[in-house]
């Protein structure tokens, strides 16, 4: 992909996002989406949720916009605007888990419909879907080669996990096919020289993690505990975060892995952290477990905002419902229990990528 197509891609992305009166197109790099980082307290007054959902609604449109701009060289019609592309057909390859096939298909169709309504694309598309439910690099390579050699796809989206993602990126780079990883967090993909055809929707965890160092510098925090479920996203995020914090001599006092399913009586991990740190970075990809841990911490006396800071990060890659982080503020007829549980979130700060 040469500079012309990257510039075309960037121009179209800015066009998509600048339609929002509150958006800032200068926030985007000319070659890739950086992470847009936001720190805010869990309070109904600090964050406009409608803006968040506005950006989420743009994702399906980006599927088609990006596909159009990064496949075969564009041939604008002589009788149309130079921003209207007259492709007859594009073929999109998608690797996705079995449970998410319908979700991805609907996102693509929604983007296609929107592109036609906006008079951006007048062609058609077909989608080749390969369901992957195992995290194996060789499987990712095999499916990518099937897309490229057997299906002649113009662009590839997705992967089941990071191992599949890296192998897919290698195949796409070798055959010069644009590739958009949707569930891949290994910072290896940051190397645009090695992976020249890879473009991420939401930026890399390297840029994301650098924000933690700035945040800790701002408040002069020098000691932190880490809680993680140990899965792909949390694992790579914490590795990157630790690298940045250690450069600034922030002590990692404790690293605790918590289970996917929380047993109410088990608070041993909280006892370890309570003895070692008052600043806790917490990542869990199961939103029910996330809530339960916050409630356990509250019952254990660890959510007083004057004494503790809990920092978590919201991950839209995994379909983590954003409302779960704002749940304490949403009930209109709050019970005494609801009002009590709201206090568990007073000490919580959220870092988001979107």
FIKEVEX-550288 format. One record per atom (N, C-alpha, C): z, y, x. Coordinates in steps of 0.001 Angstrom, whole numbers, padded with zeros to 6 digits, always signed. Atoms other than C-alpha are relative to their C-alpha. Layout:
% residues N
ZYX
...
% end
This chain:
% residues 354
+000000-001193+000851
+000000+000000+000000
+000000+001235+000881
+000062-001157-000874
-001024+003261+001541
+000731+001196-000612
-000786-001172+000386
+000506+006711+001298
-000455+000560-001352
+000513-000552+001247
-001760+007733-001589
+000679-000639-001213
-000563+000697+001155
-000368+005081-003910
+001488+000244-000133
-001416-000336+000079
+003230+005794-002978
+000170+001380-000616
-000104-001340+000563
+002639+009451-003777
-000304-000021-001494
+000308+000126+001415
+001046+008487-007078
+001154-000576-000782
-001186+000610+000617
+004015+006305-007886
+001099+001035-000186
-001076-000994+000051
+006444+009087-007059
-000304+001059-001051
+000382-001021+000969
+004518+011596-009142
+000255-000476-001427
-000176+000508+001347
+004582+009365-012192
+001470-000191-000347
-001424+000179+000254
+008267+008536-011825
+000648+001340-000331
-000549-001328+000281
+009100+012242-011682
-000415+000459-001390
+000478-000390+001318
+006962+012761-014780
+000829-000673-001089
-000790+000742+000975
+008911+010081-016632
+001382+000609-000146
-001381-000444+000057
+012344+011394-015702
+000128+001486-000300
-000137-001437+000214
+011629+015116-015827
-000182+000377-001462
+000087-000295+001421
+010996+014826-019569
+001373+000195-000623
-001371-000239+000471
+014789+014870-019928
+000439+001394+000424
-000422-001358-000365
+016180+018420-020054
+001152+000029+000980
-001151+000003-000898
+019202+017321-018036
-000286-000699+001305
+000267+000772-001212
+017421+015317-015357
-000349+000909+001167
+000289-000743-001213
+016921+016435-011789
-000990-000794+000841
+000983+000799-000721
+013646+015137-010316
+000167+000056+001497
-000182-000075-001445
+014666+016287-006844
+000978-001053+000514
-000957+001027-000425
+017248+013516-006825
-000685-001246+000516
+000684+001225-000361
+014554+010941-006111
-000741+000148+001321
+000707+000028-001275
+013110+009983-002737
-001490-000146-000252
+001444+000123+000151
+009373+010050-002146
-000488-001422+000190
+000452+001369-000210
+009302+006340-001311
+000750-001029-000823
-000741+000998+000756
+011986+004610-003347
+001081+000681-000808
-001127-000506+000767
+014706+005068-005920
+001257-000112+000828
-001328+000146-000590
+017955+005890-004198
+000986-000323-001108
-001043+000187+001006
+021162+004978-005924
+000466+001373-000461
-000602-001220+000522
+022361+007737-008208
+001467-000305-000211
-001406+000353-000020
+026078+007726-007607
+000799+001008-000815
-000817-000895+000800
+028594+009119-010040
+001434-000509-000014
-001412+000321+000123
+032363+009188-009897
+000523+000733-001228
-000614-000697+001117
+034237+009917-013074
+001220-000770-000470
-001178+000642+000569
+037552+009216-014738
-000375-000655-001317
+000217+000638+001295
+037719+006914-017741
+000586+000883-001094
-000441-000936+001029
+037997+009733-020232
-001196+000352-000853
+001149-000280+000857
+035827+010566-023242
-000606+001362+000247
+000471-001368-000172
+035377+014132-022005
-000793+000213+001276
+000603-000261-001288
+033957+013579-018547
-001447-000416+000105
+001335+000554-000185
+030734+011744-019153
-000735-000066-001326
+000821+000034+001199
+027963+012082-021685
-000697-001354-000099
+000528+001360+000090
+027247+008500-022731
-001446-000001-000475
+001372-000025+000492
+024043+009494-024537
-000990+000179+001140
+000879-000142-001155
+022546+010577-021207
-000194-001333+000698
+000096+001312-000638
+023334+007160-019774
-001003-000870-000750
+000904+000846+000765
+021555+005378-022599
-001426+000545+000031
+001342-000561-000152
+018641+007785-022245
-000693-000610+001208
+000603+000557-001199
+018053+006539-018700
-000245-001495-000136
+000211+001425+000222
+018517+002924-019726
-001274-000219-000805
+001182+000165+000846
+015809+003395-022354
-001290+000192+000774
+001192-000221-000801
+013402+004454-019605
-000417-001236+000791
+000288+001123-000874
+013584+001115-017817
-001241-000753-000441
+001162+000763+000443
+011038-000684-020003
-001294+000767+000264
+001178-000811-000293
+008619+002210-019583
-000364-000083+001471
+000271+000077-001430
+008985+001993-015810
-000710-001291+000374
+000684+001251-000283
+007879-001637-015855
-001512+000214+000006
+001446-000174+000111
+004420-000600-016993
-000499+001097+000925
+000435-001093-000873
+004182+002724-015139
-000145-000472+001443
+000021+000425-001393
+005017+001128-011822
-001086-001033+000231
+001048+001011-000134
+002713-001822-012400
-001373+000658+000138
+001295-000675-000014
-000195+000494-013079
-000246+000699+001331
+000178-000844-001174
+000404+002687-010058
-000047-000757+001312
-000105+000704-001269
+000963+000005-007445
-000810-001285+000068
+000860+001172-000111
-001660-002629-008156
-001311+000417+000651
+001288-000294-000616
-005386-002370-007429
-000268+001502-000020
+000250-001446-000052
-006743+001099-006481
-000415+000558-001353
+000306-000557+001313
-006857+003320-009587
-001403+000581-000056
+001339-000545+000215
-010197+004354-011025
+000026+000892-001229
-000069-000892+001158
-009646+007370-013253
-001372+000176-000641
+001252-000199+000717
-012284+007731-015918
-000479+001432+000198
+000551-001338-000209
-014612+010664-015343
+000167+000872-001235
-000103-000766+001234
-014138+011656-018976
+001440+000218-000446
-001399-000110+000411
-010346+011543-019006
+000806+000722+001054
-000920-000628-000938
-007394+013159-017353
+000182-000888+001218
-000208+000819-001201
-006852+012032-013720
+001281-000809-000049
-001233+000775+000119
-003428+010764-014828
-000137-001162-000977
+000221+001105+000926
-004956+008319-017342
-000815-001061+000708
+000647+001069-000743
-005908+004981-015798
-000689-000965-000954
+000850+000771+000891
-008704+002923-017310
-000062-001473+000386
+000013+001420-000302
-007688-000553-016156
-000308-000788-001263
+000237+000870+001133
-009040-003245-018415
+001163-000966-000181
-001033+001022+000111
-006232-005644-017587
+000853-000025+001265
-000868+000271-001139
-003214-006144-015352
+000795-001263-000304
-000764+001233+000146
-001362-009396-014766
+001335+000164+000713
-001350-000204-000516
+002392-009230-014266
+000703-001344+000107
-000796+001210-000186
+004418-012083-012796
+001477+000336-000084
-001426-000261+000184
+008064-012255-013818
+000794-001277+000248
-000972+001079-000149
+010771-014553-012489
+001283+000440-000681
-001139-000378+000828
+013729-014599-014823
+000804-001248-000328
-000803+001139+000445
+016619-016812-015854
-000396-000361-001430
+000406+000484+001321
+016056-018887-018980
+000564+000868-001119
-000647-000735+001092
+018518-016879-021065
-000546+001415-000157
+000474-001386+000059
+016797-013555-020258
-001500+000129-000251
+001452-000072+000171
+013162-014442-020993
-000398+000962-001112
+000357-000870+001124
+013037-012710-024377
+000309+001460+000310
-000383-001367-000354
+014835-009643-023032
-001069+000661+000861
+001012-000552-000899
+012264-009149-020262
-001320+000199-000735
+001251-000120+000755
+009312-009801-022571
+000036+001220-000912
-000131-001161+000885
+010593-007191-025025
-000038+001308+000785
+000016-001206-000830
+011148-004672-022214
-001422+000348+000414
+001381-000243-000397
+007569-005089-021007
-000838+000492-001175
+000771-000416+001169
+006127-004806-024493
+000358+001421-000405
-000419-001356+000330
+008191-001693-025155
-000592+001025+000944
+000600-000904-000971
+006962-000090-021956
-001488+000160-000211
+001445-000036+000257
+003369-000996-022739
-000305+000885-001208
+000217-000809+001203
+003590+000515-026231
+000215+001482+000293
-000299-001387-000327
+005150+003693-024855
-001093+000600+000878
+001057-000495-000877
+002474+004007-022152
-001254+000343-000791
+001171-000298+000829
-000268+003833-024775
+000250+001223-000879
-000329-001168+000824
+001517+006341-027010
-000086+001284+000811
+000040-001174-000869
+001800+008731-024057
-001367+000208+000635
+001371-000113-000514
-001897+008214-023270
-000051-000109+001522
-000039+000216-001441
-001100+006981-019761
-000864-001187+000397
+000709+001238-000336
-002680+003531-019867
-000778-000485-001212
+000853+000415+001111
-005603+002325-021988
-000460-001446+000114
+000394+001390-000177
-005922-001201-020727
+000931-000948-000732
-000863+001009+000590
-004032-004367-021526
+000725-000726+001116
-000716+000750-001022
-001664-006708-019742
+000324-001395-000509
-000526+001320+000329
-000607-010317-019646
+001172-000274+000924
-001201+000276-000765
+002676-011711-018402
+000108-001494+000275
-000254+001375-000414
+003217-014913-016441
+001486-000118+000318
-001451+000120-000153
+006844-016005-016682
+000355-001342+000625
-000534+001213-000610
+008586-018513-014436
+001516+000062-000120
-001452+000040+000174
+012129-019437-015437
+000650-000670+001204
-000735+000524-001156
+014454-019932-012470
+001491+000087-000296
-001438+000034+000248
+018045-021006-012954
+000780-000565+001181
-000675+000501-001200
+018834-022148-009414
-000200+000993+001131
+000056-000945-001116
+019616-020036-006380
-000414-000740+001262
+000541+000687-001164
+017349-021581-003747
-001177+000799+000547
+001059-000792-000604
+015173-019654-001328
-001366-000655-000088
+001283+000697+000054
+012455-022316-001246
-000594+000033-001403
+000482-000084+001375
+012234-022236-005033
-000604+001373-000268
+000543-001345+000154
+011740-018469-004954
-001347+000144+000673
+001272-000035-000717
+008984-018862-002368
-001076-000747-000772
+000961+000811+000741
+007281-021594-004392
-000519+000729-001232
+000420-000700+001213
+007242-019536-007589
-000825+001237+000333
+000780-001176-000404
+005991-016435-005784
-001417-000398+000388
+001330+000468-000399
+003105-018388-004251
-000803-000464-001211
+000691+000386+001238
+002284-019816-007682
-000559+001229-000696
+000467-001251+000597
+002065-016293-009062
-001232+000535+000721
+001027-000678-000798
-000094-015025-006222
-001272-000834+000109
+001163+000837-000286
-002394-017968-005500
-000602-000637-001246
+000512+000680+001197
-002688-019630-008910
-000238+000946-001171
+000107-000904+001147
-002159-016773-011376
-000634+001340+000333
+000627-001265-000440
-003632-013884-009309
+000697+001220-000606
-000730-001128+000586
-000880-011514-010428
-000217+001258+000833
+000127-001291-000672
-001098-007827-009588
+001342+000535+000476
-001333-000482-000339
+002653-007252-009398
+001013-001057-000426
-001057+000957+000319
+005854-009342-009421
+001301+000753-000265
-001315-000538+000323
+009162-008454-011064
+001037-001113+000048
-001151+000854+000202
+012548-010064-010753
+000266-001015+001083
-000424+001163-000784
+014291-013001-009102
+001349-000396-000548
-001252+000481+000588
+017241-015142-010078
+001211+000437+000806
-001125-000378-000853
+019428-014269-007102
-000553+000513+001324
+000432-000603-001255
+019320-012739-003635
-000808-000957+000866
+000741+000959-000829
+018178-015915-001856
-001432-000153-000495
+001348+000071+000567
+015215-016230-004221
-000765+001291+000260
+000606-001315-000159
+014575-012529-003844
-000612+000184+001390
+000475-000169-001371
+014235-012541-000066
-001270-000804+000223
+001187+000836-000197
+011760-015421-000108
-001187+000523-000804
+001075-000600+000798
+009752-013796-002910
-000560+001229+000703
+000429-001201-000723
+009650-010550-000919
-000865-000358+001202
+000787+000427-001161
+008337-012411+002131
-001407-000396-000411
+001323+000414+000479
+005499-013980+000152
-000803+001199-000487
+000690-001178+000527
+004653-010709-001615
-000483+000901+001125
+000392-000836-001130
+004593-008822+001673
-001196-000595+000740
+001093+000662-000731
+002311-011388+003331
-001328+000172-000733
+001233-000094+000784
-000223-011219+000487
-000240+001402-000555
+000169-001398+000394
+000177-007445-000042
+000035+000174-001519
-000204-000118+001445
+001425-007746-003627
+001278+000801-000238
-001184-000812+000298
+003818-005153-005043
+001084-000866-000629
-001112+000818+000484
+007247-006632-005712
+001198+000877-000333
-001146-000768+000468
+010152-005200-007704
+001177-000926-000268
-001174+000859+000195
+013406-007124-007197
+000978+000636-000976
-000893-000528+001025
+015723-006746-010151
+001439-000472+000151
-001348+000558-000088
+018737-008821-009159
+000288-000416+001436
-000074+000348-001415
+018785-008693-005364
+000757+001094+000743
-000914-000985-000555
+021460-007016-003321
+000117-000051+001513
-000077+000118-001454
+020953-008084+000288
-000613+001240+000641
+000552-001202-000643
+020543-004922+002434
-001168-000284+000930
+001187+000352-000785
+017904-006829+004407
-001248+000636-000593
+001169-000559+000673
+015443-005533+001823
-000141+001499+000221
+000107-001428-000311
+016191-001974+002975
-001073+000278+001045
+000954-000178-001095
+013811-002537+005888
-001420+000069-000552
+001324-000177+000594
+010568-001076+004546
-001126-000336+000964
+001019+000429-000962
+008745-001993+007751
-000281-001486-000161
+000151+001448+000190
+009376-005696+007219
-000481-000314-001407
+000347+000252+001400
+009113-005563+003425
-000724+001223-000562
+000729-001230+000312
+006439-002943+002957
-000467+000071-001450
+000465-000035+001392
+005465-003951-000603
+001150-000060-000998
-001170+000084+000877
+009016-004018-001993
+000434+001395-000434
-000551-001246+000528
+010232-001212-004235
+001089-000330-000997
-001127+000280+000881
+013613-001192-005944
+000106+001058-001085
-000226-000948+001082
+014377+000380-009283
+001201+000893+000271
-001270-000709-000032
+017900+001422-008411
+000528+000257+001401
-000467-000277-001342
+018054+001856-004676
+000774-001152+000597
-000662+001077-000726
+019990-000183-002156
+001508+000177-000010
-001454-000062-000089
+023637-001026-001790
+000466+000764+001232
-000373-000772-001184
+023582+000719+001592
+000296+001446-000390
-000225-001369+000465
+023181+004148-000020
+001193+000056-000950
-001116+000088+000943
+025584+003120-002756
+001338-000049+000734
-001264+000197-000721
+028268+002037-000281
+000388+001214+000826
-000303-001200-000784
+027976+005197+001808
+000802+001003-000821
-000735-000936+000849
+029320+007119-001176
+001498-000285+000016
-001422+000334-000061
+032614+005238-000878
+000659+000669+001207
-000547-000645-001192
+033107+006552+002644
+000238+001485-000260
-000161-001423+000319
+032544+010106+001404
+001174+000219-000950
-001089-000108+000975
+034957+009531-001456
+001359-000156+000674
-001262+000216-000715
+037683+008188+000832
+000305+001169+000941
-000211-001167-000861
+037174+011085+003245
+000521+001180-000810
-000393-001133+000843
+037543+013575+000404
+001494-000034-000312
-001412+000117+000375
+040968+012240-000584
+000880-000473+001153
-000722+000399-001217
+041952+011189+002960
+000770-001308-000195
-000591+001323+000173
+042677+007626+001914
-000287-000839+001237
+000157+000791-001225
+043207+005279+004869
+000384-001466-000179
-000441+001374+000237
+044324+002035+003231
-000528-000449-001364
+000597+000448+001254
+042605-000042+000547
+000090-001516-000117
+000096+001432+000292
+042725-003461-001084
-001285-000245-000783
+001261+000350+000643
+039622-005240-002349
+000209-001223-000879
-000030+001133+000928
+039380-007499-005398
-001422-000304-000440
+001378+000364+000304
+036185-009442-006090
-000061-001367-000655
+000218+001334+000560
+034874-012341-008138
-000816-000882+000943
+000684+000788-001014
+032905-013439-005062
-001445-000320-000289
+001392+000289+000324
+029507-013522-006765
-000934+000971+000720
+001028-000663-000796
+026249-012123-005424
+000168+001509+000089
-000053-001455+000000
+026492-008483-006479
+001266+000508+000680
-001274-000454-000573
+030180-008033-005647
+000082-000326+001485
-000071+000439-001393
+029850-009968-002396
-000761+000941+000923
+000807-000873-000856
+027021-007877-000937
+000488+001446-000064
-000518-001367+000116
+028469-004627-002284
+001213+000192+000897
-001217-000143-000797
+031812-005239-000618
-000271-000110+001495
+000340+000081-001423
+030277-006264+002690
-000493+001352+000503
+000538-001299-000390
+028390-002990+002795
+001076+001084-000041
-001080-000988+000116
+031376-000925+001606
+000960-000106+001176
-000921+000193-001120
+033629-002447+004262
-000567+000557+001296
+000621-000516-001226
+031152-001548+007000
+000164+001509+000100
-000121-001456-000012
+031220+002120+006006
+001455+000440+000137
-001408-000398-000063
+034979+002283+005526
+000586-000224+001385
-000544+000289-001328
+035729+000693+008890
-000452+001019+001032
+000466-001055-000904
+033619+003299+010652
+000943+001193-000060
-000930-001121+000186
+036041+005879+009229
+001455-000426+000153
-001358+000497-000294
+039069+003781+010274
+000848-000181-001247
-000745+000356+001204
+040032+002856+006731
+000415-001464+000110
-000515+001361-000138
+042234-000220+006840
-000239-000797-001280
+000152+000920+001126
+041242-003116+004583
+001267-000858-000031
-001316+000640-000021
+044767-004229+003746
-000014-001399-000587
+000012+001288+000685
+043870-007140+001507
-001371-000224-000622
+001218+000397+000706
+040787-008988+000280
+000367-001197-000868
-000440+001033+000935
+041508-011043-002826
-001163-000403-000895
+001010+000497+000927
+039075-013231-004733
+000684-000430-001287
-000584+000333+001298
+039847-013477-008431
-000948-000929-000747
+000851+000975+000696
+038571-016223-010751
-000876+000637-001062
+000866-000467+001075
+035814-015862-013318
+000737+000031-001332
-000797+000058+001226
+038213-016846-016085
+001456+000292+000361
-001344-000453-000339
+041569-015099-016022
+001044-000729-000846
-001135+000636+000672
+044725-017027-016875
+001113+001040-000109
-000981-001085+000179
+047264-014591-018371
+001246-000135+000865
-001244+000190-000746
+050199-016142-016528
-000179+000157+001506
+000246-000051-001444
+048536-015952-013115
-000152+001447+000459
+000062-001368-000522
+049339-012622-011472
+000232+000008+001507
-000266+000103-001442
+049618-013865-007883
-000853+000970+000803
+000878-000913-000735
+046625-011782-006768
+000490+001439-000112
-000560-001341+000152
+048264-008648-008161
+001247+000181+000859
-001204-000082-000830
+051496-009430-006333
-000363+000255+001458
+000439-000212-001385
+049612-009611-003016
-000420+001448+000212
+000499-001367-000139
+047926-006273-003611
+001132+001013-000136
-001099-000937+000241
+051071-004588-004868
+000799+000276+001271
-000759-000152-001242
+052702-005152-001486
-000793+000702+001101
+000817-000443-001132
+049778-003895+000574
-000775+001292-000210
+000860-001176+000193
+047868-001025-001082
+000222+000622-001368
-000037-000715+001279
+047806+001601-003813
-001401+000404-000449
+001402-000247+000340
+044027+002117-003708
-000674-001364-000072
+000622+001311+000182
+042120-000878-005093
-001447+000180-000426
+001404+000066+000418
+038349-001364-005180
-000191-001364-000653
-000025+001188+000851
+037662-003902-007884
-001391-000261-000568
+001317+000355+000533
+034433-005730-008778
+000093-001347-000702
+000066+001262+000747
+034078-008362-011483
-001176+000087-000958
+001220-000039+000802
+030835-009259-013245
+000203-000554-001403
-000329+000471+001342
+032560-010752-016299
+000852+001071-000675
-000697-001156+000556
+033546-007875-018545
+001292-000376-000730
-001244+000435+000636
+036142-009890-020464
+001104-000155+001034
-000970+000146-001088
+037862-010804-017217
+000409+001364+000538
-000297-001358-000469
+037600-007163-016138
+001097+000637-000847
-001014-000568+000892
+039542-006026-019190
+001350-000673+000185
-001260+000736-000111
+042129-008754-018820
+000757+000367+001274
-000650-000364-001262
+042801-007830-015201
+000627+001387-000096
-000577-001334+000168
+043304-004176-016095
+001266-000056-000860
-001188+000132+000845
+045734-005183-018830
+001146-000668+000755
-001033+000633-000826
+047580-007499-016430
+000621+001005+000964
-000495-001010-000940
+047831-004682-013901
+000908+000995-000714
-000842-000911+000775
+049206-002411-016611
+001372-000620-000269
-001264+000665+000303
+051843-004944-017610
+000834-000228+001256
-000683+000208-001276
+052696-005368-013927
+000408+001325+000640
-000406-001310-000499
+053275-001625-013507
-000895+000572+001078
+000904-000417-001074
+050163-000964-011417
-001130+000906-000480
+001065-000881+000486
+048151+001527-013496
+000479+001430-000236
-000464-001388+000077
+050213+004701-013248
-000896+000843+000906
+000936-000774-000822
+047608+007279-012075
+000671+000845+001070
-000715-000731-001046
+050295+009055-010061
+000289-000883+001206
-000330+000921-001078
+050754+005942-007940
-001159-000894+000430
+001084+000931-000299
+047581+003839-008128
-001350+000617-000352
+001388-000315+000336
+043829+004349-008050
-000775-001312-000006
+000894+001147+000113
+041520+001609-009279
-001432+000527-000031
+001403-000422-000057
+037837+001989-008415
-000864-001227-000275
+000924+001096+000279
+035194-000226-009952
-001411+000548-000017
+001374-000473+000095
+031428-000087-010089
-000722-000741-001100
+000749+000499+001143
+029244-000536-013084
-001359-000484+000474
+001228+000618-000493
+026245-002802-012576
-000943-000316-001154
+000892+000234+001131
+023409-002526-015059
-000948-001166+000237
+000858+001149-000255
+021493-005311-013313
+000438-001217-000813
-000527+001229+000583
+023756-007918-014896
+000257+000112-001492
-000218-000151+001423
+023815-006564-018426
+001451+000230-000372
-001419-000297+000256
+027456-005514-018117
+000066+001128-001023
+000007-001043+001030
+028045-003580-021365
+000797+001226+000443
-000669-001211-000465
+028862-000010-020411
+001176+000366-000900
-001068-000356+000931
+030981+000420-023538
+001319-000668+000334
-001240+000702-000318
+033484-002061-022173
+000895+000872+000872
-000786-000883-000851
+034546+000554-019635
+000561+001185-000777
-000478-001107+000825
+034963+003144-022355
+000697-000501-001257
-000531+000582+001234
+036343+000750-024970
+001296+000651-000481
-001263-000579+000502
+039858+002233-025064
-000186+001315-000739
+000182-001315+000618
+038352+005551-026166
-000835-000084-001283
+000963+000099+001084
+035997+004179-028830
+000605-000237-001390
-000516+000267+001346
+038193+002884-031726
+000378+001284-000739
-000319-001195+000792
+038437+005456-034491
+001365-000127-000679
-001309+000232+000619
+041502+003870-036104
+000872-000774+000982
-000743+000646-001072
+043613+003145-033059
+001357-000489-000488
-001326+000543+000270
+046625+000896-033393
+000935+000408+001134
-000951-000271-001074
+049772+001244-031337
-000379-000763+001264
+000440+000787-001158
+048437-001525-029096
-001188+000658+000681
+001157-000702-000574
+045126+000328-028649
+000455+001197+000831
-000478-001182-000710
+046961+003478-027653
+000713-000365+001294
-000669+000461-001223
+049065+001541-025173
-001027-000444+001034
+000991+000520-000940
+046037-000189-023631
-000881+001107+000580
+000742-001126-000566
+044270+003146-023190
+000596+000441+001330
-000677-000471-001203
+046848+003972-020580
-000325-000848+001224
+000373+000857-001130
+045676+001038-018439
-001191+000570+000751
+001227-000513-000592
+042465+002951-017779
+000155+001406+000570
-000207-001332-000547
+044012+006268-016749
-000207+000030+001515
+000110+000043-001463
+043991+005160-013109
-001364-000483+000469
+001294+000597-000345
+040428+003807-013235
-001067+001054+000246
+001183-000814-000276
+037467+005521-011606
-001191-000946+000114
+001185+000848+000070
+033920+004223-011956
-001096+000577+000883
+001178-000373-000780
+031015+004308-009528
-001178-000698-000648
+001115+000594+000731
+027667+003751-011175
-001309+000164+000740
+001365-000059-000521
+024118+002960-010050
-000930-000017-001188
+001007+000040+001052
+021354+003947-012453
-001029+001078+000226
% end
